[in-house]
């Protein structure tokens, strides 16, 4: 099994190097290219860490040490760039790379040794020579601890980034099920589990001259799968759902403010918004976004947010779905729509996901749509009808 994984890492590492070279020439793909380049070099160097190869090429010894410290920051930067459709580098962002830079400084004295000295260190590390204390062996385990902790830290950062992005989407989109970003959460959780397993393995093997098993090969293999998942998603989807260039949005809003009507008082805009929703019913369009609604009203996206938050105290998501829910209840009570199923009525009302509709309906009404329908039928058949609309 390890031999098969080693072969996969070797072939996959070479592929990663090829992909990295291609992506370096594509616009806005430099972070992903750097991530693949790091993965490719790490995997290839790791699979070449055999005594017969290292004795022949001693300057390869320990070149891969510390490179996994780059995976967490690069994955985080790639997700951050993807969610924002751009990444504005700032000087303090370089601290993310500081652990690897410190690692290079520590290893510099070893890198400048001649080949014979490096082979001697290799012999000791593999217990061919067992005299004395190999400080680099101790440092090797410190690196493994640091790698595991780095993975745990950045998996939490990545998960927070994705969750924050989904929350922002609720102010722009009404269909949140399509933007749950399951794969991104899976990436974050998997990185966390992989790092936790590495931490446990390092603790088990810390006092062993001969490791119980080669845990690194499984760690590299796990990283290999995770990074290829991210690469596949990146190349199939340029940005996370809802991401857009902030500069473009600002430009559009300025033009709207110049050519549109004069800036209105928030209370006036609120009345215009509610009148427009009542008369034109734009919420019947399942893909309606806050930007589109603002365009219809002739105001900027920022002005719409102020009206929603300050005057109505609601998010775009909650306001539009409230109207959709009321529309669904009206259609359900109308005999003209009696031939339609519950989900068909939901589609006619602007919802475009059965799961999202059922979840929202139950949250607002305290019962399932089917139970609500039966309650209406029972009420209609009785002598008195009861108003079941929420207060």
Secondary structure, DSSP 8 states (H G I E B T S, - for coil): -HHHHHHHHHHHHHHHHHHHHHHTTSTT-HHHHHHHHHHHHHHHHHHT--HHHHHHSGGGTTTTTTTTHHHHHHHHHHHHHHHHTS----GGGGGGGHHHHHHHHHHHHHHTS-HHHHHHHHHHHTTSS--S--HHHHHHHHHHHHHHHHHHHHHHHHHHHHHHHHHHHTTTBS--GGG--HHHHHHHHHHHHHHHHHHHHHHHHTT-SS-SS-HHHHHHHHHHHHHHHHHHHHHH-SS-TT---HHHHHHHHHHHHHHSS----HHHHHHHHHHHHHHH-GGGSTT-BHHHHHHHHTS-HHHHHHIIIIII---HHHHHHHHHHHHHHHHHH-GGGTTS-HHHHHHHTT---HHHHHHHHHHHHSS-HHHHHHHHHHHHHSSS-------
